[in-house]
Amino acid sequence: MNFKKWLYLFFTTLLVGGVSSVLIGIVMEQGSLWGLGWKNILMGLAWNFGLGLLFSVVAQMGFFAYLTIHNVGIGVFRSIWPYVQILIIAYAFFDMVYYRYTTFGVEGESFIGYLWIPLGILLYAFAVAYFKVKETNMSAAIPTVFVIFVVTIIEWIPALQQNNLTGMFYMLIPLLLCNTWQIMLLHRLTKNSPAVQAAIPTPVSTKKKTKSK
Protein backbone atom coordinates (compact mmCIF):
# COMPACT_ATOMS: atom_id res chain seq x y z
CA MET A 1 0.00 0.00 0.00
CA ASN A 2 1.48 3.34 -1.03
CA PHE A 3 1.07 6.67 0.75
CA LYS A 4 -1.76 7.83 -1.51
CA LYS A 5 -3.80 4.70 -0.77
CA TRP A 6 -3.11 5.01 2.94
CA LEU A 7 -4.37 8.61 2.89
CA TYR A 8 -7.52 7.43 1.12
CA LEU A 9 -8.08 4.76 3.77
CA PHE A 10 -7.37 7.22 6.56
CA PHE A 11 -9.68 10.02 5.43
CA THR A 12 -12.54 7.80 4.27
CA THR A 13 -12.46 5.97 7.60
CA LEU A 14 -12.55 9.33 9.35
CA LEU A 15 -15.61 10.20 7.30
CA VAL A 16 -17.30 6.90 8.15
CA GLY A 17 -16.72 7.53 11.86
CA GLY A 18 -17.88 11.13 11.76
CA VAL A 19 -21.02 10.57 9.69
CA SER A 20 -22.08 7.45 11.63
CA SER A 21 -21.70 9.30 14.93
CA VAL A 22 -23.82 12.19 13.62
CA LEU A 23 -26.56 9.78 12.52
CA ILE A 24 -26.48 8.03 15.90
CA GLY A 25 -26.79 11.39 17.63
CA ILE A 26 -29.79 12.32 15.50
CA VAL A 27 -31.53 9.07 16.41
CA MET A 28 -30.60 8.84 20.09
CA GLU A 29 -30.77 12.50 21.10
CA GLN A 30 -33.92 13.70 19.38
CA GLY A 31 -35.31 15.33 22.52
CA SER A 32 -32.23 17.34 23.48
CA LEU A 33 -31.06 18.00 19.93
CA TRP A 34 -34.16 19.31 18.18
CA GLY A 35 -35.93 21.24 20.91
CA LEU A 36 -33.51 24.15 21.52
CA GLY A 37 -33.07 25.89 18.17
CA TRP A 38 -30.69 25.73 15.21
CA LYS A 39 -27.64 26.83 17.17
CA ASN A 40 -28.05 23.91 19.55
CA ILE A 41 -28.61 21.52 16.64
CA LEU A 42 -25.45 22.65 14.82
CA MET A 43 -23.36 22.49 17.99
CA GLY A 44 -24.73 19.05 18.81
CA LEU A 45 -24.04 17.70 15.32
CA ALA A 46 -20.53 19.20 15.32
CA TRP A 47 -19.85 17.58 18.72
CA ASN A 48 -21.08 14.21 17.47
CA PHE A 49 -18.99 14.51 14.32
CA GLY A 50 -15.89 15.25 16.42
CA LEU A 51 -16.59 12.23 18.61
CA GLY A 52 -16.93 10.12 15.47
CA LEU A 53 -13.53 11.31 14.26
CA LEU A 54 -12.03 10.33 17.60
CA PHE A 55 -13.65 6.88 17.45
CA SER A 56 -12.35 6.52 13.89
CA VAL A 57 -8.78 7.24 14.97
CA VAL A 58 -9.11 4.63 17.73
CA ALA A 59 -10.42 2.11 15.17
CA GLN A 60 -7.55 2.83 12.80
CA MET A 61 -4.95 2.43 15.54
CA GLY A 62 -6.49 -0.91 16.51
CA PHE A 63 -6.69 -2.06 12.91
CA PHE A 64 -3.07 -1.34 12.08
CA ALA A 65 -1.98 -2.83 15.40
CA TYR A 66 -3.78 -6.03 14.38
CA LEU A 67 -2.05 -6.05 10.98
CA THR A 68 1.30 -5.95 12.79
CA ILE A 69 0.27 -8.65 15.26
CA HIS A 70 -1.10 -10.74 12.39
CA ASN A 71 2.26 -10.74 10.61
CA VAL A 72 4.05 -11.63 13.85
CA GLY A 73 1.51 -14.39 14.53
CA ILE A 74 2.08 -15.91 11.10
CA GLY A 75 5.83 -15.87 11.70
CA VAL A 76 5.63 -17.38 15.19
CA PHE A 77 2.70 -19.79 15.01
CA ARG A 78 2.76 -20.45 11.25
CA SER A 79 0.03 -22.90 10.23
CA ILE A 80 -1.69 -22.92 13.64
CA TRP A 81 -2.10 -19.13 13.74
CA PRO A 82 -5.77 -19.32 12.55
CA TYR A 83 -6.55 -21.72 15.40
CA VAL A 84 -4.84 -19.40 17.89
CA GLN A 85 -7.11 -16.60 16.67
CA ILE A 86 -10.18 -18.80 17.09
CA LEU A 87 -9.17 -19.47 20.71
CA ILE A 88 -8.72 -15.74 21.31
CA ILE A 89 -12.14 -15.04 19.76
CA ALA A 90 -13.75 -17.66 22.03
CA TYR A 91 -11.96 -16.27 25.09
CA ALA A 92 -12.98 -12.69 24.22
CA PHE A 93 -16.62 -13.79 23.92
CA PHE A 94 -16.53 -15.59 27.27
CA ASP A 95 -14.66 -12.77 29.00
CA MET A 96 -17.03 -10.11 27.74
CA VAL A 97 -20.04 -11.98 29.13
CA TYR A 98 -18.31 -13.03 32.37
CA TYR A 99 -16.61 -9.68 33.05
CA ARG A 100 -19.76 -7.61 32.59
CA TYR A 101 -21.87 -10.08 34.57
CA THR A 102 -19.49 -10.28 37.54
CA THR A 103 -18.80 -6.53 37.49
CA PHE A 104 -22.24 -5.06 36.90
CA GLY A 105 -24.68 -7.89 37.63
CA VAL A 106 -26.86 -7.68 40.70
CA GLU A 107 -27.79 -10.54 43.02
CA GLY A 108 -30.29 -12.91 41.43
CA GLU A 109 -29.79 -11.49 37.94
CA SER A 110 -29.27 -14.00 35.12
CA PHE A 111 -26.19 -13.82 32.91
CA ILE A 112 -28.44 -14.20 29.84
CA GLY A 113 -28.98 -10.47 29.74
CA TYR A 114 -25.23 -9.99 29.29
CA LEU A 115 -25.09 -12.49 26.43
CA TRP A 116 -27.01 -10.59 23.74
CA ILE A 117 -24.56 -7.78 22.97
CA PRO A 118 -21.45 -9.97 22.43
CA LEU A 119 -23.59 -12.48 20.52
CA GLY A 120 -24.90 -9.71 18.27
CA ILE A 121 -21.39 -8.42 17.59
CA LEU A 122 -20.19 -11.95 16.82
CA LEU A 123 -23.05 -12.56 14.39
CA TYR A 124 -22.28 -9.24 12.72
CA ALA A 125 -18.62 -10.30 12.45
CA PHE A 126 -19.68 -13.55 10.74
CA ALA A 127 -21.80 -11.55 8.29
CA VAL A 128 -18.88 -9.26 7.42
CA ALA A 129 -16.60 -12.29 7.07
CA TYR A 130 -19.09 -13.85 4.62
CA PHE A 131 -18.88 -10.86 2.28
CA LYS A 132 -15.11 -10.62 2.76
CA VAL A 133 -14.69 -14.26 1.72
CA LYS A 134 -16.91 -13.71 -1.32
CA GLU A 135 -14.56 -10.95 -2.49
CA THR A 136 -11.30 -12.72 -1.53
CA ASN A 137 -10.95 -16.30 -0.26
CA MET A 138 -11.61 -18.50 2.78
CA SER A 139 -8.32 -17.55 4.45
CA ALA A 140 -9.80 -14.09 5.13
CA ALA A 141 -12.67 -15.43 7.27
CA ILE A 142 -10.94 -15.82 10.63
CA PRO A 143 -8.93 -12.56 10.46
CA THR A 144 -12.11 -10.68 9.55
CA VAL A 145 -14.04 -12.12 12.51
CA PHE A 146 -11.05 -11.36 14.73
CA VAL A 147 -10.92 -7.71 13.67
CA ILE A 148 -14.66 -7.10 13.87
CA PHE A 149 -15.09 -8.92 17.19
CA VAL A 150 -11.88 -8.95 19.24
CA VAL A 151 -10.26 -5.73 18.03
CA THR A 152 -13.53 -3.81 18.28
CA ILE A 153 -14.11 -5.02 21.85
CA ILE A 154 -10.59 -3.96 22.87
CA GLU A 155 -11.18 -0.51 21.36
CA TRP A 156 -14.57 -0.40 23.11
CA ILE A 157 -13.24 -1.00 26.65
CA PRO A 158 -13.55 2.67 27.84
CA ALA A 159 -17.31 2.61 27.15
CA LEU A 160 -17.72 -0.91 28.57
CA GLN A 161 -16.28 0.19 31.89
CA GLN A 162 -19.00 2.84 32.24
CA ASN A 163 -21.80 0.29 31.69
CA ASN A 164 -24.08 2.96 30.19
CA LEU A 165 -26.02 1.49 27.26
CA THR A 166 -26.39 4.82 25.47
CA GLY A 167 -22.69 5.59 25.78
CA MET A 168 -21.78 2.01 24.85
CA PHE A 169 -23.73 2.06 21.60
CA TYR A 170 -22.59 5.60 20.88
CA MET A 171 -19.04 4.26 20.65
CA LEU A 172 -19.71 0.72 19.46
CA ILE A 173 -21.52 1.50 16.20
CA PRO A 174 -18.87 3.89 14.78
CA LEU A 175 -16.13 1.43 15.78
CA LEU A 176 -17.91 -1.45 14.06
CA LEU A 177 -18.55 0.56 10.90
CA CYS A 178 -14.99 1.90 10.77
CA ASN A 179 -13.48 -1.55 11.23
CA THR A 180 -15.87 -2.99 8.65
CA TRP A 181 -14.90 -0.29 6.17
CA GLN A 182 -11.19 -0.89 6.76
CA ILE A 183 -11.32 -4.68 6.48
CA MET A 184 -13.50 -4.59 3.36
CA LEU A 185 -11.34 -1.94 1.70
CA LEU A 186 -7.94 -3.42 2.51
CA HIS A 187 -7.84 -6.10 -0.20
CA ARG A 188 -8.86 -3.53 -2.82
CA LEU A 189 -6.01 -1.23 -1.85
CA THR A 190 -3.37 -3.97 -1.61
CA LYS A 191 -4.35 -6.19 -4.56
CA ASN A 192 -1.36 -5.00 -6.60
CA SER A 193 1.04 -4.89 -3.66
CA PRO A 194 4.27 -6.91 -4.29
CA ALA A 195 4.21 -8.10 -0.67
CA VAL A 196 0.69 -9.46 -1.07
CA GLN A 197 1.45 -11.04 -4.45
CA ALA A 198 4.53 -12.73 -3.02
CA ALA A 199 2.36 -14.51 -0.48
CA ILE A 200 0.13 -16.00 -3.18
CA PRO A 201 1.25 -19.33 -4.72
CA THR A 202 2.13 -18.92 -8.38
CA PRO A 203 0.66 -21.02 -11.19
CA VAL A 204 4.16 -22.26 -12.03
CA SER A 205 4.53 -24.12 -8.74
CA THR A 206 1.10 -25.66 -9.25
CA LYS A 207 2.07 -26.91 -12.71
CA LYS A 208 5.25 -28.45 -11.41
CA LYS A 209 3.33 -30.34 -8.76
CA THR A 210 0.87 -31.54 -11.41
CA LYS A 211 3.64 -32.78 -13.72
CA SER A 212 5.38 -34.60 -10.89
CA LYS A 213 2.27 -36.60 -10.33
C-alpha positions, 0 to 999 in steps of 0.5 A, a space after each residue: 500500500 502506497 502513501 496515496 492509498 493510505 491517505 484514502 483509507 485514513 480520510 474515508 475511515 474518518 468520514 465513516 466515523 464522523 457521519 455514523 456518529 452524527 446519525 447516531 446522535 440524531 436518532 438517540 438525542 432527538 429530545 435534546 437536539 431538536 428542541 432548543 433551536 438551530 444553534 443547539 442543533 449545529 453544535 450538537 451535530 458538530 460535537 457528534 462529528 468530532 466524537 466520530 472522528 475520535 472513534 475513527 482514529 481509535 479504530 484505525 490504531 487498533 486495525 493497524 496494530 492487528 495487521 502488525 500482530 497478524 504478521 508476527 503471529 504468522 511468523 511465530 505460530 505459522 500454520 496454527 495461527 488461525 486456530 490461535 485466533 479462534 481461541 482468542 475469539 472464544 476467550 474474548 466472547 466468554 470474557 465479555 459476558 463473564 466480566 460484565 456479569 461479575 462486574 455489573 450484575 446484581 444478586 439474582 440477575 441472570 447472565 443471559 442479559 449480558 449475552 445478547 450484545 457480544 452475541 450480536 457483535 459476533 453474528 455481525 462479524 460472521 456476516 462481514 466475514 461472509 462478504 469478505 470471503 466472497 470478495 477474496 478467499 476463505 483464508 480471510 474469514 478468521 482474520 475478519 471475525 477477529 478484527 470485527 469482534 476482538 479488536 472492536 471489543 478492545 477498542 470499546 473498553 472505555 465505554 464498557 467500563 461505564 456500563 451505560 447502554 447509550 454511551 456504549 452504543 454511541 461508541 460501538 456503532 462507529 467502531 464497528 462501521 470503521 473496522 468494517 470499512 477498513 477490512 473490506 477496503 484493505 484487499 482492494 487497496 493492496 491487490 497490486 502490492 508486491 508483498 501481497 502477491 509474493 504470499 500468493 502461490 504462483 501457477 508455475 509451482 502448481 504446474 510443477 506439482 501436477 507434472 510430478 504426479 
